Amino acid sequence: MHKRLAILGSTGSIGTQTLEIVSRYPAMFTVTVLTAGSNADLLMEQAKLFRPETVVIGSEAHYKKVRDGLAGLGIEVLAGKEAFEAVAASANVDTVVAAVVGFAGLRPTAAAVAAGKEVALANKETLVVAGEMITGTAAMTGCRLLPVDSEHSAIMQCIQGEPHASIEKIILTASGGPFRNTPPEKLAKATPGEALRHPNWSMGNKITIDSATLMNKGLEVIEARWLFDVPGDKIDVLIHPQSIIHSLVQFSDGSLKAQLGVPDMRLPIIYALTYPDRVTTDLPRPSLAEIGSLTFEKPDTLRFRNLTLAREALKAGGNMPCALNAANEVAVAAFLKDMLGFTGIADTVEYVLEKTLYNNEPSMGVYEETDSRSRGLAAEFISKTQKQ
């Protein structure tokens, strides 16, 4: 097996860990494309080390810097959003690692799916926003969608060899984040620094905040619905503070399968890149004797309303999950800039969902219009909140 990789979002958390894996298994992978949004310095550093055929910098303002910095190396340098889509569908790519954060990852991922590429999907927002469209296209083009999220990777491993009809329930696990035991009266005053101190995982800022609000689990419920063709009412969430069991599947005979591992994103990345094979790694092994016990509890959806809001958006369907995602992205960004309180994130999402014009047959244009309008509504709500 040898795969030519396009890593979309190579300077982010998933992208850098993917490159770490590539460096460990040089006989298995070649990097042909690297892309980044605006981190020109790290992109150039990566390009000099891995020597891809093409690099793309999303911010056109950094194009000259990247072009000049890589001059003489034989690397094609492109810039802009359309270039992301072009390289994702390139003939010299076998697998696209879709690791661009947020709504921005939708179009390039959709281009890879339409081109029939194998997609290692770390951008959960693609399926949150346009799950029906993406999975429908994948079925037509033969694209293989391989989840990189640890929870969805666990589900995929649990259902291998099992009839789809035997799946009774999917159970996504969540650590509960840094505020699992925080009294409700203190949540409103929680700071970005406190929210970013995740107890188990090392992740990017946006996903870490989503974990703290449980929105990440809500987004994963929507993603699981489309990845595994299971209705939302058959997808549960369970708080598991140790983050050793990454998810479970319950079958029609009453049995449960669980996938266990240390909380390390390199594990699901490797599984996605090498599927259906497994490779030998030197990654840490979980010691159940040292762990001692595994505990579980129901999520507190009264304090962490985002999980409920996500389920409501999934049930409504159409463009509502798109509105949910856009509102959350704006609210999280505002919280990280100290422009919004922690509990204001859910308030913002709820406001936008109430104001969104429902469309039950959204196209790409409708998704983009919904995304834009929802961001405007979120900014409007946050501005009103600041003035109060």
Rosetta blueprint (number, residue, H / E / L):
1 M L
2 H L
3 K E
4 R E
5 L E
6 A E
7 I E
8 L E
9 G L
10 S L
11 T L
12 G L
13 S H
14 I H
15 G H
16 T H
17 Q H
18 T H
19 L H
20 E H
21 I H
22 V H
23 S H
24 R H
25 Y L
26 P L
27 A L
28 M L
29 F E
30 T E
31 V E
32 T E
33 V E
34 L E
35 T E
36 A E
37 G L
38 S L
39 N L
40 A H
41 D H
42 L H
43 L H
44 M H
45 E H
46 Q H
47 A H
48 K H
49 L H
50 F H
51 R L
52 P L
53 E L
54 T E
55 V E
56 V E
57 I E
58 G L
59 S L
60 E H
61 A H
62 H H
63 Y H
64 K H
65 K H
66 V H
67 R H
68 D H
69 G H
70 L L
71 A L
72 G L
73 L L
74 G L
75 I L
76 E E
77 V E
78 L E
79 A E
80 G L
81 K H
82 E H
83 A H
84 F H
85 E H
86 A H
87 V H
88 A H
89 A L
90 S L
91 A L
92 N L
93 V L
94 D L
95 T E
96 V E
97 V E
98 A E
99 A L
100 V L
101 V L
102 G L
103 F H
104 A H
105 G H
106 L H
107 R H
108 P H
109 T H
110 A H
111 A H
112 A H
113 V H
114 A H
115 A L
116 G L
117 K L
118 E E
119 V E
120 A E
121 L E
122 A L
123 N L
124 K L
125 E H
126 T H
127 L H
128 V H
129 V H
130 A H
131 G H
132 E H
133 M H
134 I H
135 T H
136 G H
137 T H
138 A H
139 A H
140 M H
141 T H
142 G L
143 C L
144 R L
145 L E
146 L E
147 P E
148 V L
149 D L
150 S H
151 E H
152 H H
153 S H
154 A H
155 I H
156 M H
157 Q H
158 C H
159 I L
160 Q L
161 G L
162 E L
163 P L
164 H H
165 A H
166 S H
167 I E
168 E E
169 K E
170 I E
171 I E
172 L E
173 T E
174 A E
175 S L
176 G L
177 G L
178 P L
179 F L
180 R L
181 N L
182 T L
183 P L
184 P H
185 E H
186 K H
187 L H
188 A L
189 K L
190 A L
191 T L
192 P H
193 G H
194 E H
195 A H
196 L L
197 R L
198 H L
199 P L
200 N L
201 W L
202 S L
203 M L
204 G L
205 N H
206 K H
207 I H
208 T H
209 I H
210 D H
211 S H
212 A H
213 T H
214 L L
215 M H
216 N H
217 K H
218 G H
219 L H
220 E H
221 V H
222 I H
223 E H
224 A H
225 R H
226 W H
227 L H
228 F L
229 D L
230 V L
231 P L
232 G H
233 D H
234 K H
235 I E
236 D E
237 V E
238 L E
239 I E
240 H L
241 P L
242 Q L
243 S L
244 I L
245 I E
246 H E
247 S E
248 L E
249 V E
250 Q E
251 F E
252 S L
253 D L
254 G L
255 S L
256 L E
257 K E
258 A E
259 Q E
260 L E
261 G L
262 V L
263 P L
264 D L
265 M L
266 R H
267 L H
268 P H
269 I H
270 I H
271 Y H
272 A H
273 L H
274 T H
275 Y L
276 P L
277 D L
278 R L
279 V L
280 T L
281 T L
282 D L
283 L L
284 P L
285 R L
286 P L
287 S L
288 L H
289 A H
290 E H
291 I H
292 G L
293 S L
294 L L
295 T L
296 F L
297 E E
298 K L
299 P L
300 D L
301 T L
302 L L
303 R L
304 F L
305 R L
306 N H
307 L H
308 T H
309 L H
310 A H
311 R H
312 E H
313 A H
314 L H
315 K H
316 A H
317 G L
318 G L
319 N L
320 M H
321 P H
322 C H
323 A H
324 L H
325 N H
326 A H
327 A H
328 N H
329 E H
330 V H
331 A H
332 V H
333 A H
334 A H
335 F H
336 L H
337 K L
338 D L
339 M L
340 L L
341 G L
342 F L
343 T L
344 G H
345 I H
346 A H
347 D H
348 T H
349 V H
350 E H
351 Y H
352 V H
353 L H
354 E H
355 K H
356 T L
357 L L
358 Y L
359 N L
360 N L
361 E L
362 P L
363 S L
364 M H
365 G H
366 V H
367 Y H
368 E H
369 E H
370 T H
371 D H
372 S H
373 R H
374 S H
375 R H
376 G H
377 L H
378 A H
379 A H
380 E H
381 F H
382 I H
383 S H
384 K H
385 T H
386 Q H
387 K H
388 Q L
